[in-house]
Amino acid sequence: LKSVGLGERLGHLPSEMSGGQQQRVAIARALVKNPKVLLADEPTGNLDESMRDEIMDVLEAQWKEHGLTFIMVTHDSAIAKKAPRLATIRKGRITVTENASGATK
């Protein structure tokens, strides 16, 4: 929990946490066994813009620190712009492109 900024919330129940904090707990649970690949389906879909950015910062830090492969589904173009590689599905066809404005390794 410390790695996602929730070290001080160890004894709290989910009902005592905000949506963003609950999302951080979910991220911590996904990372606890040091996976090689992390799959995330709309990890920021129900969050406000500020919390969305905080969660993406946490995910990006984990990706860089642990070198894991991070695959995320999103409809949020602001998040997609941060990715170093984009796979887009349109009319049943997958297109993969390198994103010049995305995060670096």
C-alpha distances in whole Angstrom, upper triangle without the diagonal:
4,5,5,6,5,5,8,8,7,11,12,13,13,17,15,13,15,15,13,10,11,11,8,7,10,9,6,9,11,10,9,13,14,16,19,19,17,19,18,21,21,17,18,21,21,19,21,22,20,17,18,18,15,13,16,15,11,13,16,14,12,16,17,15,15,19,18,20,19,21,21,24,24,27,26,28,26,23,26,27,24,24,26,28,29,31,32,34,37,40,39,39,36,36,34,34,32,31,32,30,27,24,25,24
4,5,5,5,4,8,9,9,13,14,16,16,19,17,15,17,17,15,12,14,14,10,10,13,12,9,12,14,12,11,15,15,18,20,21,19,21,20,23,23,19,20,23,23,21,23,23,20,17,19,18,15,14,16,14,11,14,15,13,12,16,17,14,15,18,19,21,20,23,23,26,26,29,27,29,27,24,27,28,24,25,26,29,30,32,34,36,39,42,41,40,37,37,34,34,32,31,32,30,27,23,24,23
4,6,7,8,11,12,12,16,17,18,18,21,20,17,18,18,15,13,14,13,9,10,12,10,8,11,12,10,10,13,12,15,17,18,16,18,18,21,21,17,18,22,22,20,22,21,19,17,17,16,13,12,14,12,8,10,12,9,8,12,13,10,11,15,15,18,17,20,20,23,23,26,25,26,24,21,24,24,21,21,23,25,26,28,31,33,36,39,38,37,34,34,31,31,29,27,28,26,23,20,21,19
4,6,8,11,11,12,15,15,16,15,18,17,14,14,14,11,9,11,10,6,8,10,8,7,10,11,10,11,15,14,16,18,18,15,17,16,18,18,14,15,18,18,16,18,18,16,13,14,13,10,9,11,10,6,9,11,9,9,12,14,12,13,16,16,18,16,18,18,21,21,24,22,24,21,19,21,22,19,20,22,24,25,27,29,31,34,37,36,36,32,32,30,30,28,26,27,25,22,19,21,20
4,6,8,9,11,14,14,16,15,18,16,13,13,14,11,9,12,11,8,10,12,11,10,13,15,14,14,18,17,19,22,21,19,21,19,21,20,17,16,20,19,17,18,18,15,13,14,14,10,10,13,11,8,12,14,11,12,15,16,15,16,19,19,21,19,22,21,23,23,26,24,25,23,20,24,24,21,22,24,27,28,30,32,34,37,40,39,39,36,35,33,32,30,29,29,27,24,21,23,22
4,5,5,7,10,10,12,12,15,13,10,12,13,11,7,10,11,8,8,11,11,9,12,15,14,14,18,18,20,23,23,20,21,20,22,21,17,17,20,19,17,19,20,17,14,16,16,13,12,15,14,11,14,16,15,14,18,19,18,19,22,21,23,21,23,22,25,25,27,25,28,25,23,26,27,24,25,27,29,30,32,33,35,38,41,40,40,37,37,35,35,33,31,33,30,27,24,26,25
4,5,6,9,11,13,14,17,15,13,15,16,14,11,13,14,11,10,14,14,11,13,16,15,14,18,18,21,24,24,22,24,23,25,24,21,21,24,23,21,23,23,20,18,20,20,16,16,18,17,14,16,19,16,16,19,20,18,19,22,22,25,23,26,25,28,28,31,29,31,28,26,29,30,27,28,30,32,33,35,36,38,41,44,43,43,40,40,38,37,36,34,35,32,30,27,28,27
4,6,8,9,12,14,16,13,12,14,16,15,11,14,16,13,12,16,16,14,16,19,18,17,21,22,24,27,27,25,27,25,27,26,22,22,25,24,22,23,24,21,18,21,21,17,17,20,19,16,19,22,19,19,23,24,22,23,26,26,28,27,29,28,30,30,32,30,33,30,28,31,32,29,30,33,35,35,37,39,41,44,46,46,46,43,43,40,40,38,37,37,35,32,29,31,30
4,6,5,9,10,12,9,8,11,14,13,9,11,13,11,10,14,15,13,14,17,17,16,20,21,24,27,26,24,25,23,25,24,20,20,23,21,19,21,23,20,17,20,20,17,16,20,19,16,19,22,20,19,23,24,23,23,26,26,28,26,28,26,28,28,30,29,31,29,27,30,32,29,30,32,34,35,36,37,39,42,45,44,44,41,41,39,40,38,36,38,35,32,30,31,31
4,6,9,11,13,11,11,14,16,15,11,12,14,12,10,13,14,12,13,16,16,15,18,20,22,25,26,23,25,23,25,25,22,22,25,23,22,24,25,23,20,22,23,19,18,21,21,18,20,23,21,19,23,25,22,23,26,25,27,26,28,27,29,29,32,31,33,31,29,32,33,30,31,33,35,35,37,38,40,43,45,44,44,42,42,40,40,39,37,39,37,33,31,32,31
4,7,10,12,10,11,14,17,17,13,13,16,15,12,15,17,15,15,19,19,17,21,23,25,28,28,26,27,26,27,27,24,24,26,24,23,25,27,25,22,24,25,22,21,24,24,21,23,26,24,23,26,28,26,26,29,28,30,29,30,30,31,31,34,33,36,34,31,34,36,34,34,37,38,38,39,41,42,45,47,46,47,44,45,43,43,42,41,42,40,37,34,36,35
4,7,8,6,7,11,13,14,11,11,14,13,11,14,16,15,15,19,19,18,22,24,25,29,28,25,26,24,25,25,21,22,24,21,20,22,25,23,19,22,23,20,19,23,23,20,22,25,24,23,26,28,27,27,30,28,30,28,29,28,29,29,31,30,33,32,29,32,34,32,33,36,37,37,38,39,40,43,45,44,45,42,43,42,42,41,39,41,38,35,33,35,35
4,5,5,7,11,12,14,11,10,13,13,11,13,16,15,15,18,20,19,22,24,25,29,28,25,25,23,24,23,20,21,22,20,19,22,24,23,20,22,24,21,20,23,24,21,22,26,25,24,27,29,28,28,31,29,30,28,29,27,28,28,30,29,33,31,29,32,34,32,33,36,37,36,37,38,38,41,43,42,43,41,42,41,42,41,39,41,39,36,34,36,35
4,5,5,8,9,11,9,6,10,11,9,11,14,14,13,16,18,18,21,23,24,27,26,22,22,20,20,20,17,17,18,16,16,18,21,20,17,19,21,19,17,21,22,19,20,24,24,22,25,28,27,27,29,27,28,25,26,24,25,25,26,26,29,28,26,29,31,29,30,33,34,33,34,34,35,37,40,39,40,38,39,38,38,38,36,38,36,33,31,34,33
4,6,8,9,12,10,9,13,14,12,14,17,17,17,20,22,22,25,27,28,31,29,26,25,23,23,22,19,19,19,16,16,18,22,21,18,20,22,20,19,23,24,22,23,26,26,25,28,31,30,30,32,30,31,28,29,26,27,26,28,27,30,29,28,31,33,31,32,35,36,35,36,36,37,39,41,40,42,40,41,40,41,40,39,41,38,35,34,36,36
4,7,10,12,9,9,13,14,12,15,17,17,18,21,22,22,25,27,28,31,30,26,26,24,24,23,20,19,21,18,17,18,21,20,17,19,22,19,18,22,23,21,23,26,25,25,28,30,29,29,32,30,31,29,29,27,28,27,29,28,31,29,28,31,33,31,32,35,37,36,37,38,38,41,43,42,43,41,42,41,41,41,39,40,38,35,33,36,36
4,7,8,6,6,10,10,10,12,14,14,16,18,19,20,23,24,25,28,27,23,23,21,21,20,17,16,17,15,13,15,18,16,13,16,18,15,15,18,19,17,19,22,22,21,24,27,26,26,29,27,28,25,26,24,25,24,26,24,27,26,24,27,29,27,28,32,33,32,34,34,35,37,40,39,40,38,39,37,38,37,35,37,34,31,29,32,32
4,5,5,6,9,10,11,12,14,15,17,19,20,21,24,25,26,28,27,23,22,19,19,17,15,13,15,12,10,12,14,13,10,13,15,13,13,16,17,16,18,21,21,21,24,26,26,26,28,27,27,24,25,22,23,21,23,21,24,23,21,25,26,25,26,30,31,30,31,32,33,35,37,37,38,36,36,35,35,35,32,34,31,29,27,30,31
4,5,5,6,9,10,11,12,14,15,17,19,20,23,24,24,26,24,20,19,16,16,14,11,10,11,8,7,10,12,12,9,10,13,12,11,14,16,15,16,19,20,20,22,24,25,25,27,25,25,22,22,19,19,18,19,18,21,20,18,22,24,22,24,27,28,27,28,28,29,31,34,33,34,32,33,32,32,32,30,32,29,26,25,28,29
4,5,5,6,9,10,11,12,14,15,17,18,22,22,22,24,22,18,18,15,15,13,10,9,11,9,7,9,11,10,6,8,10,8,7,11,12,11,13,16,16,16,19,21,21,22,24,22,23,19,20,17,18,17,18,17,20,18,16,19,21,20,21,24,26,25,26,27,28,31,33,33,34,31,31,30,30,29,27,29,26,23,22,25,26
4,5,5,6,9,10,11,12,14,15,16,20,20,21,24,22,19,19,16,17,16,12,12,14,12,11,13,14,13,9,11,13,10,9,13,13,11,13,17,16,16,19,21,21,21,23,22,23,20,21,19,20,20,22,20,23,21,19,22,24,22,23,26,27,27,29,30,31,33,36,36,36,34,34,32,32,32,29,31,28,26,24,26,26
4,5,5,6,9,10,11,13,14,15,19,20,20,23,21,17,17,15,15,14,11,11,13,11,11,14,16,15,11,13,15,13,11,14,15,13,14,18,18,17,19,22,22,22,24,22,22,20,20,18,19,19,21,20,23,22,20,22,25,23,23,27,28,27,28,29,30,32,35,34,35,32,33,32,32,32,30,32,30,27,25,28,27
4,5,5,6,9,10,11,13,14,17,18,18,20,18,14,14,11,12,11,8,8,10,10,9,12,14,13,10,10,12,11,8,11,13,11,11,14,15,14,16,19,19,19,21,19,19,16,17,14,16,15,18,17,20,19,16,19,21,19,20,23,24,23,24,25,26,29,31,31,31,29,29,28,28,28,26,28,26,23,22,24,24
4,5,5,6,9,10,11,12,16,16,16,19,17,14,15,12,14,14,10,10,13,13,12,14,15,14,10,11,12,10,7,10,11,8,9,13,13,12,14,17,16,17,19,17,18,16,17,15,17,17,20,19,21,20,17,20,22,19,20,22,24,24,25,26,28,31,34,33,33,30,30,29,29,28,26,28,26,22,21,23,22
4,5,5,6,9,10,10,14,15,16,19,18,15,15,14,15,15,12,13,16,15,14,17,19,17,14,14,16,13,11,14,15,11,12,16,15,13,16,19,18,18,20,18,19,17,18,17,19,20,22,22,24,23,20,23,25,23,23,25,26,26,27,29,30,33,35,34,35,32,33,31,31,31,29,31,29,26,24,26,25
4,5,5,6,9,10,13,14,14,17,15,12,12,10,12,13,9,12,14,14,14,17,19,18,14,14,16,14,11,13,15,12,11,15,16,13,15,19,18,17,19,17,17,15,16,14,16,17,20,20,23,22,19,21,23,21,21,24,24,24,24,26,27,30,32,31,31,29,30,28,29,28,27,30,28,24,23,25,24
4,5,5,6,9,11,11,12,14,13,9,10,9,12,12,9,11,14,15,14,17,18,17,14,13,14,12,9,11,12,9,8,12,12,10,12,15,14,14,15,13,14,12,13,13,15,16,19,19,21,20,17,19,21,18,18,20,21,21,22,24,25,29,31,30,30,27,28,26,26,26,25,27,25,21,19,21,20
4,5,5,6,9,10,11,14,14,11,13,13,15,16,13,15,18,18,17,20,21,20,16,16,17,14,11,13,14,10,10,13,12,10,13,15,14,13,16,14,16,14,16,16,19,20,23,22,25,23,20,22,24,21,21,23,24,25,26,28,29,32,35,33,33,30,31,29,29,28,27,29,27,24,21,23,21
4,5,5,8,10,11,14,14,11,13,13,15,16,13,16,18,19,19,22,23,22,19,18,20,17,14,16,17,13,13,16,16,13,15,18,17,15,17,15,16,15,16,17,19,20,24,24,26,25,22,24,26,24,23,25,25,26,26,28,29,32,35,33,33,30,31,29,30,30,29,31,30,26,24,25,24
4,6,7,8,8,11,10,7,9,10,13,14,12,15,17,18,19,22,23,22,19,18,19,17,14,15,16,13,11,14,14,11,12,16,15,13,15,12,13,12,13,13,16,18,22,22,24,23,20,21,24,21,20,22,22,22,23,25,26,29,31,30,30,27,28,26,27,26,26,28,27,24,21,23,21
4,6,5,6,9,10,8,11,12,15,17,14,17,20,21,20,23,24,23,20,19,19,17,14,15,15,12,10,13,12,9,10,13,12,10,12,10,12,11,14,15,18,20,23,23,25,24,20,22,24,21,19,21,22,23,23,26,27,31,33,31,31,28,28,26,27,26,26,28,26,23,20,21,19
4,6,8,11,12,11,14,15,18,20,17,20,23,23,23,26,26,25,22,22,22,20,17,18,18,14,13,16,15,11,13,16,14,12,14,13,15,15,17,18,21,23,27,27,29,28,24,25,27,24,23,25,25,26,27,29,31,34,37,35,34,31,32,30,31,30,29,31,30,26,24,24,22
4,6,9,11,11,14,16,19,21,19,22,25,26,26,29,29,28,25,24,25,23,20,20,20,17,15,18,17,13,14,17,15,12,14,12,14,15,17,19,22,24,28,28,30,29,26,26,29,26,24,25,25,26,27,29,31,34,37,34,34,31,32,29,30,29,30,32,31,27,25,25,22
4,7,9,9,13,15,19,21,18,21,24,26,25,28,28,27,24,23,23,21,18,18,18,15,13,15,14,10,11,13,11,8,10,8,11,12,15,17,21,23,27,27,28,27,24,24,26,23,21,22,22,24,25,27,29,33,35,33,32,29,29,27,28,26,27,28,28,24,21,21,18
4,5,7,10,13,16,19,17,20,23,25,25,28,28,27,24,23,23,22,18,18,19,16,13,15,15,11,11,13,13,9,10,7,9,10,12,15,18,21,25,25,26,26,22,22,25,22,19,20,20,21,22,24,26,29,32,29,29,26,26,24,25,24,25,27,27,23,21,20,18
4,7,10,13,17,19,18,21,24,26,26,29,28,28,26,23,23,23,20,18,19,17,14,15,15,12,10,12,12,9,8,5,6,9,11,14,17,20,24,25,26,25,22,21,23,21,18,18,17,19,19,23,24,28,30,28,27,23,24,21,22,21,22,24,25,21,19,18,15
4,7,10,13,16,15,18,20,23,23,26,26,26,23,21,21,21,18,16,18,16,12,13,15,12,10,13,13,10,9,6,5,6,7,11,14,17,21,21,22,22,19,18,20,18,15,16,15,16,16,19,21,24,27,24,23,20,21,18,20,19,20,23,23,19,17,18,15
4,6,10,13,11,15,17,19,20,23,22,23,20,18,18,18,14,13,15,13,10,12,13,10,9,13,14,11,11,7,6,5,6,8,11,14,18,19,20,20,16,16,19,17,14,16,15,16,16,18,20,23,26,24,23,20,21,19,20,20,20,23,22,18,17,18,16
4,7,10,9,13,15,17,18,21,21,22,20,17,18,18,15,14,16,15,11,13,16,13,12,15,17,15,14,10,9,6,5,6,8,11,15,16,18,19,15,15,18,16,14,16,15,14,14,16,17,20,23,21,21,18,19,17,19,19,19,23,22,18,18,19,18
4,6,6,9,11,13,15,18,18,19,16,14,15,16,12,11,14,13,10,12,15,13,12,16,18,16,16,13,11,8,6,5,6,9,12,13,16,16,13,13,16,15,13,16,15,14,14,16,17,20,22,21,21,18,19,18,19,20,19,22,21,18,17,19,19
4,6,9,9,12,13,17,17,19,16,14,16,17,13,13,16,16,13,15,18,17,16,19,21,20,19,16,14,11,9,6,5,7,10,12,15,16,13,13,17,16,15,18,16,15,14,14,15,18,20,19,19,17,19,18,20,21,20,23,22,19,19,22,22
4,5,5,8,10,13,14,16,13,10,13,14,11,11,15,15,12,15,18,17,17,20,22,21,21,18,16,13,11,7,5,5,8,9,12,13,10,11,15,15,14,17,17,15,15,15,15,18,20,20,21,19,20,19,20,21,19,22,21,18,18,21,22
4,6,8,9,12,13,14,11,9,11,12,8,9,12,11,10,12,15,14,14,18,19,19,19,16,15,12,11,8,8,8,11,11,14,13,10,12,15,14,14,17,18,16,17,18,19,21,24,23,24,21,22,21,22,22,20,23,21,18,18,20,21
4,6,5,8,9,10,8,5,9,10,7,8,11,12,11,13,16,16,16,19,21,21,21,19,18,14,14,10,10,8,10,9,12,11,9,12,15,14,14,18,19,17,18,18,20,22,25,25,25,23,23,22,23,22,20,23,20,18,18,21,22
4,6,9,10,12,10,8,12,13,11,11,15,15,14,17,19,19,19,22,24,24,24,22,20,17,15,11,10,8,8,8,12,12,11,13,16,16,16,20,20,18,19,18,19,20,23,23,24,22,23,23,23,24,22,24,22,20,20,24,25
4,7,10,12,10,9,12,13,12,13,16,16,16,19,21,21,22,25,26,26,27,24,23,20,18,15,14,12,12,11,15,15,14,16,19,19,20,23,24,22,22,22,22,24,26,27,28,26,27,26,27,27,25,28,25,23,23,26,28
4,7,8,6,6,9,10,9,11,14,14,15,17,19,19,21,23,24,25,26,24,23,20,19,16,15,13,13,11,15,13,13,16,18,17,19,23,23,22,23,23,24,26,28,29,30,28,28,27,27,27,24,26,23,21,21,25,26
4,6,5,6,9,10,11,12,14,15,16,18,20,21,22,24,26,27,28,26,26,22,21,18,17,15,14,12,14,13,13,16,18,17,20,23,24,23,25,24,26,27,30,31,31,29,29,28,28,28,25,26,23,21,22,25,27
4,6,5,6,9,10,10,12,14,15,16,18,20,21,22,24,26,26,25,24,21,21,17,17,14,14,10,12,10,11,14,15,15,17,21,22,21,23,23,25,26,29,30,30,28,27,26,26,25,22,23,20,18,19,22,24
4,5,5,6,9,10,11,13,15,15,17,19,20,21,23,25,25,25,25,21,22,19,19,17,17,14,15,12,12,16,16,15,18,22,24,23,25,25,28,29,32,33,33,31,30,28,27,26,23,24,21,19,19,22,24
4,5,5,6,9,10,11,12,14,15,17,18,20,21,22,24,23,23,19,20,17,18,15,16,14,16,13,12,16,17,16,18,21,23,23,25,25,27,29,32,32,32,30,30,28,27,26,24,25,22,20,19,22,23
4,5,5,6,9,10,11,12,14,15,16,18,20,21,22,20,20,17,17,14,14,12,13,10,12,10,9,12,14,13,15,18,20,19,21,21,23,25,28,29,29,26,26,24,24,23,20,22,19,17,16,20,21
4,5,5,6,9,10,10,12,14,15,16,18,20,20,20,20,16,17,15,16,14,15,11,13,9,8,12,13,11,13,17,19,19,21,22,24,26,30,30,30,27,26,24,23,22,19,20,16,15,14,17,19
4,5,5,6,9,10,11,13,14,15,16,18,19,19,20,17,18,16,17,16,17,15,16,13,12,15,16,13,15,18,21,21,23,24,27,29,33,33,32,29,28,26,26,24,21,22,19,17,15,18,19
4,5,5,6,9,10,11,12,14,15,16,18,17,17,14,15,13,14,13,16,13,15,13,11,14,15,13,14,17,19,19,21,22,24,27,30,30,30,27,26,24,24,23,21,22,19,17,15,18,18
4,5,5,6,8,10,10,12,14,15,16,15,15,12,13,11,13,12,14,12,13,11,8,11,12,9,11,14,16,16,18,20,22,25,28,28,27,24,23,21,21,19,17,18,16,13,11,14,15
4,5,5,6,9,10,11,12,14,15,15,16,13,15,14,16,15,18,15,16,13,11,13,14,10,12,14,17,18,21,22,25,28,31,31,30,27,26,23,22,20,18,19,16,13,11,13,14
4,6,5,6,9,10,10,12,14,13,15,12,15,14,17,16,19,17,18,16,13,16,16,13,14,16,19,20,22,24,26,29,33,32,31,28,27,25,24,22,20,21,19,16,13,15,15
4,5,5,6,9,10,11,11,10,11,9,11,10,13,14,17,15,17,15,11,13,15,12,11,14,15,16,18,21,23,26,29,28,28,24,24,21,21,19,18,20,18,14,12,14,13
4,5,5,6,8,10,10,10,11,9,12,12,15,15,18,16,16,14,11,13,13,9,9,11,14,15,18,20,23,26,30,29,27,24,23,20,19,17,15,17,15,11,8,10,10
4,5,5,6,8,10,11,12,11,14,15,18,18,21,19,20,17,15,16,16,13,13,14,17,19,21,24,27,30,33,32,31,28,26,23,22,20,18,19,17,14,11,12,11
4,5,5,6,8,8,10,9,13,14,17,18,22,20,21,19,16,17,18,15,14,15,17,19,21,24,26,30,33,31,30,27,26,23,23,21,20,21,20,16,13,13,12
4,6,6,5,5,7,7,10,12,16,17,20,19,20,18,15,15,16,13,11,12,14,16,18,21,23,27,30,29,27,24,23,20,19,17,17,18,17,14,11,11,9
4,6,5,8,10,10,14,15,19,20,23,21,21,19,16,17,17,13,12,12,15,17,20,23,26,29,33,31,29,26,24,21,20,18,17,17,17,13,10,9,7
4,6,8,11,12,16,17,21,22,26,24,24,22,19,20,20,17,16,16,18,21,23,26,29,32,36,34,33,29,28,25,24,21,21,21,20,17,13,12,10
4,5,9,11,14,17,20,22,26,25,25,24,20,21,22,18,17,16,18,21,22,26,28,32,35,33,31,28,27,24,24,21,21,22,22,18,15,14,11
4,7,9,13,15,19,21,24,24,24,23,19,19,20,17,14,14,15,18,20,23,26,29,32,30,29,25,24,21,20,18,19,20,20,16,13,12,9
4,6,10,12,16,19,22,22,22,22,18,18,19,16,14,14,14,16,18,21,23,27,30,28,26,23,22,19,20,18,18,20,20,17,14,14,11
4,7,10,13,16,20,20,20,20,16,16,17,15,12,12,11,13,14,17,19,23,26,24,22,19,19,16,16,15,16,18,19,15,13,13,11
4,6,10,13,16,16,17,17,13,13,15,12,10,11,11,12,13,16,18,21,24,22,21,18,18,15,16,15,15,18,17,14,12,13,12
4,7,10,14,14,15,16,12,11,14,13,10,11,10,10,10,12,14,18,21,19,18,15,15,13,14,14,15,18,18,14,14,15,14
4,6,10,11,12,13,10,9,12,12,9,12,11,10,10,12,13,17,19,18,18,15,15,14,15,15,15,18,17,14,14,16,16
4,7,9,11,13,10,9,13,13,11,14,12,10,9,10,11,14,17,16,16,13,14,14,15,16,16,19,18,15,16,19,19
4,5,8,10,7,7,11,12,11,14,13,11,11,10,12,14,17,17,17,15,15,15,16,17,15,18,17,15,16,19,20
4,6,9,8,8,11,13,13,16,15,12,12,11,11,13,16,16,17,15,16,16,17,18,16,19,18,16,18,21,23
4,5,6,6,9,11,12,15,15,13,14,13,14,16,19,20,20,18,18,17,17,18,15,18,15,14,16,19,21
4,5,5,6,9,10,13,13,11,13,12,14,15,19,20,19,17,16,16,15,15,12,15,12,12,14,18,20
4,6,5,7,10,13,14,13,15,15,17,19,22,23,22,20,19,18,16,16,13,14,11,10,12,16,19
4,5,5,7,11,12,11,13,14,16,18,22,22,21,19,18,16,15,15,12,14,11,9,11,14,16
4,5,5,9,9,7,10,10,13,15,19,19,18,15,14,12,12,11,9,12,10,8,10,14,16
4,6,8,9,9,12,12,16,17,21,22,20,17,15,14,12,11,7,9,7,6,9,12,15
4,7,9,10,13,14,18,20,24,24,22,19,17,15,13,11,8,9,7,4,5,9,12
4,5,7,10,12,16,18,22,22,20,16,14,12,10,9,7,9,8,5,6,8,10
4,7,10,13,17,19,23,22,20,16,14,11,9,6,5,7,7,4,5,6,8
4,7,10,13,16,20,19,16,13,10,7,6,5,5,9,10,7,9,10,11
4,6,10,13,16,16,13,10,8,5,5,6,7,10,11,9,11,13,14
4,7,10,13,12,10,6,5,4,7,9,10,14,15,13,15,17,17
4,6,10,10,8,6,5,6,8,11,12,16,16,15,17,19,21
4,7,6,5,5,6,9,12,15,16,19,20,19,21,23,24
4,5,5,7,8,11,14,17,18,21,22,21,24,26,27
4,6,9,11,14,17,20,21,25,25,25,27,29,30
4,7,10,13,16,20,21,25,26,25,27,29,29
4,7,10,13,17,18,22,23,22,25,26,27
4,7,10,13,15,19,20,19,21,23,23
4,7,10,12,16,17,16,19,20,21
4,7,9,13,15,14,16,17,17
4,6,9,12,11,14,14,16
4,6,9,8,11,11,12
4,5,5,8,10,12
4,6,8,9,12
4,7,9,12
4,6,10
4,7
4
